Amino acid sequence: MPKLLWIVVAVVIMTAGSLTAVRLSEPKALQLQTSFVLPQARPVAPFKMQDQYGNAFTEHQLLGKWSLVFIGYTSCPDVCPTTMGKLSAVYPKLKQQMDIQVIFLSADPERDTQARLLDYMNFFNPEFIAITGEHKQLHPLSRDLGFVYAMVGDGEDYQVDHSASMTLISPQGLKVATIKPKSLKLGQIPQIANAALVSDVVAIVDNQRG
């Protein structure tokens, strides 16, 4: 066989071997139970809120650690206390795996004063962060995080309809995934199971770490 042909054959074999190695090293698709990873991670748009201590809270406070954000309000009769209870239960397990902060975004600034938000966080977990702001600030932030909310009813006893999902934000301030309630049985109220929440968040974080 001519020398030039030997060289061509050798290059083809080496290239095929390299492609095989690349294919073998590609990460497997995530098997998530109650979450989905966003097609493209995007930075959280600039915002300015206030936390339960009266301090300014902006997109800069999302940097350096993972953030799990949930929208609601302290007068919520069902979804919020249930979700906050779940987050309190899984928080120690998540902290073992990553540096993470839980953020409660209040969509009811009229009633959720600084003192009320502080009491609410202290009841569930003093390490949790509660933030809120005027509706002109809340609306764009909630939309950016994939949430929606609306006031329902008149007078002091109005309620706030809001999303029951959570958004996972990376230490680089990028929105990377959404955790959504899921019905396990037909006719069952959708919810996020504790074990599924922990499993999904850990899997997503490990995958992002590479």
C-alpha distance (Angstrom), angle and dihedral (degrees) to the residues before:
residue distance angle dihedral
M1 . . .
P2 3.83 . .
K3 3.81 115.7 .
L4 3.85 92.7 -119.2
L5 3.83 91.1 55.0
W6 3.81 90.6 51.1
I7 3.79 89.4 54.3
V8 3.82 92.3 50.5
V9 3.82 91.7 49.3
A10 3.81 91.6 48.9
V11 3.82 91.7 50.5
V12 3.82 91.7 50.2
I13 3.83 91.6 50.1
M14 3.81 92.3 48.1
T15 3.80 91.7 47.7
A16 3.79 92.5 49.4
G17 3.78 90.4 49.7
S18 3.78 91.0 50.0
L19 3.81 92.5 50.8
T20 3.79 90.1 48.9
A21 3.79 90.1 52.6
V22 3.80 91.1 50.4
R23 3.78 91.9 50.0
L24 3.78 92.1 48.8
S25 3.80 91.7 50.5
E26 3.81 95.3 51.7
P27 3.83 112.0 112.4
K28 3.77 117.6 -108.5
A29 3.79 119.1 -110.5
L30 3.79 112.2 -90.9
Q31 3.79 115.8 -104.2
L32 3.81 100.8 -145.8
Q33 3.79 125.9 -179.8
T34 3.79 105.4 -161.8
S35 3.80 105.6 1.4
F36 3.76 143.0 66.9
V37 3.77 130.7 -153.2
L38 3.78 114.4 -126.3
P39 3.83 114.4 -111.5
Q40 3.78 89.3 -122.6
A41 3.79 127.7 18.6
R42 3.79 109.8 -128.8
P43 3.81 131.0 -173.5
V44 3.78 119.3 -105.0
A45 3.79 109.3 -105.9
P46 3.83 116.2 -112.2
F47 3.81 114.2 -84.8
K48 3.78 140.8 160.8
M49 3.80 122.7 -142.8
Q50 3.79 135.5 156.2
D51 3.80 124.7 -118.6
Q52 3.81 130.3 -141.8
Y53 3.80 90.5 -87.3
G54 3.79 94.4 53.9
N55 3.80 93.5 -105.6
A56 3.78 123.6 135.7
F57 3.79 113.9 -102.0
T58 3.80 118.6 -164.4
E59 3.79 138.8 161.0
H60 3.81 87.3 -80.8
Q61 3.82 90.3 70.4
L62 3.82 87.5 62.9
L63 3.80 92.7 64.9
G64 3.79 124.2 98.1
K65 3.81 98.9 25.4
W66 3.78 141.4 45.5
S67 3.80 116.6 -90.4
L68 3.80 128.3 -155.2
V69 3.81 109.3 -163.8
F70 3.81 127.4 -165.1
I71 3.82 128.2 179.0
G72 3.81 123.7 -142.6
Y73 3.80 144.0 102.0
T74 3.79 135.0 -102.7
S75 3.83 94.7 -116.3
C76 3.80 91.4 56.9
P77 3.82 108.1 128.3
D78 3.79 100.6 -153.2
V79 3.81 125.9 -5.6
C80 3.81 97.2 49.5
P81 3.81 100.5 48.7
T82 3.81 90.0 42.7
T83 3.80 92.4 50.3
M84 3.79 93.7 43.4
G85 3.78 89.1 50.7
K86 3.80 90.0 52.6
L87 3.78 91.8 48.4
S88 3.80 90.6 49.9
A89 3.80 90.1 51.7
V90 3.83 96.5 48.8
Y91 3.81 98.0 36.5
P92 3.84 95.9 88.1
K93 3.81 90.8 51.0
L94 3.79 92.4 49.1
K95 3.80 92.0 47.9
Q96 3.79 89.3 56.8
Q97 3.80 89.2 60.0
M98 3.81 103.2 37.3
D99 3.79 147.0 -1.5
I100 3.80 100.9 -93.2
Q101 3.80 140.1 162.4
V102 3.80 127.5 -158.7
I103 3.80 115.1 -139.9
F104 3.80 124.7 -164.9
L105 3.81 110.7 -158.8
S106 3.81 109.0 -157.4
A107 3.80 115.4 -147.4
D108 3.81 91.8 -171.3
P109 3.82 106.6 72.0
E110 3.82 93.2 160.0
R111 3.82 93.7 65.3
D112 3.78 101.7 19.3
T113 3.76 99.0 79.6
Q114 3.78 123.0 176.0
A115 3.82 91.1 -97.8
R116 3.80 92.7 48.5
L117 3.79 92.9 49.4
L118 3.79 90.1 48.4
D119 3.81 91.8 52.9
Y120 3.81 91.1 46.6
M121 3.81 93.5 51.9
N122 3.80 92.3 44.1
F123 3.80 89.5 53.4
F124 3.80 94.6 53.8
N125 3.81 102.6 26.0
P126 3.83 128.0 -28.3
E127 3.82 89.2 -146.4
F128 3.80 91.9 63.4
I129 3.79 118.6 98.2
A130 3.81 123.8 -133.8
I131 3.79 120.0 -163.9
T132 3.78 135.4 177.3
G133 3.78 142.0 157.5
E134 3.78 142.2 170.3
H135 3.78 117.1 -47.3
K136 3.79 90.9 -109.4
Q137 3.82 85.8 63.7
L138 3.80 97.3 35.1
H139 3.80 97.2 54.0
P140 3.82 97.1 58.2
L141 3.81 92.7 41.7
S142 3.79 94.0 49.2
R143 3.80 91.4 48.6
D144 3.78 91.2 47.7
L145 3.81 90.1 53.7
G146 3.80 92.2 47.8
F147 3.82 96.0 -105.0
V148 3.79 132.2 127.0
Y149 3.79 130.9 -164.4
A150 3.80 138.1 173.7
M151 3.79 136.5 -176.6
V152 3.82 114.0 -116.2
G153 3.83 124.0 -165.2
D154 3.78 135.4 9.8
G155 3.77 133.9 -91.5
E156 3.77 127.8 22.3
D157 3.80 94.7 -43.0
Y158 3.80 96.4 63.9
Q159 3.79 118.4 137.5
V160 3.77 131.3 -143.2
D161 3.78 119.5 -130.0
H162 3.78 108.1 -152.1
S163 3.78 145.1 160.9
A164 3.79 118.2 -81.0
S165 3.79 95.4 -154.6
M166 3.80 129.5 99.5
T167 3.78 131.0 -136.9
L168 3.80 122.8 -140.4
I169 3.80 115.4 -147.6
S170 3.80 124.2 -167.3
P171 3.83 125.9 -130.1
Q172 3.81 86.4 -101.9
G173 3.81 89.9 62.0
L174 3.81 94.0 -106.6
K175 3.82 124.6 141.4
V176 3.79 102.5 -125.7
A177 3.82 108.7 162.2
T178 3.80 147.8 7.4
I179 3.80 123.9 -138.3
K180 3.81 110.7 -153.7
P181 3.81 133.7 -172.9
K182 3.77 113.7 -104.7
S183 3.81 133.5 -161.7
L184 3.78 111.4 -128.3
K185 3.81 92.6 -170.4
L186 3.80 134.8 28.4
G187 3.79 109.8 -88.1
Q188 3.81 93.9 13.6
I189 3.80 119.1 130.6
P190 3.84 108.3 -105.9
Q191 3.78 113.8 -107.1
I192 3.78 141.5 161.8
A193 3.79 111.0 -112.0
N194 3.81 114.4 -138.1
A195 3.80 94.9 -129.0
A196 3.81 92.0 47.6
L197 3.80 91.5 49.6
V198 3.80 93.0 52.6
S199 3.80 93.9 42.7
D200 3.80 94.1 49.1
V201 3.80 97.1 45.1
V202 3.82 92.4 47.6
A203 3.82 91.1 47.7
I204 3.81 92.6 48.6
V205 3.80 93.1 47.3
D206 3.82 92.8 47.2
N207 3.80 89.6 49.3
Q208 3.81 91.7 49.6
R209 3.79 90.2 50.5
G210 3.81 87.7 57.2
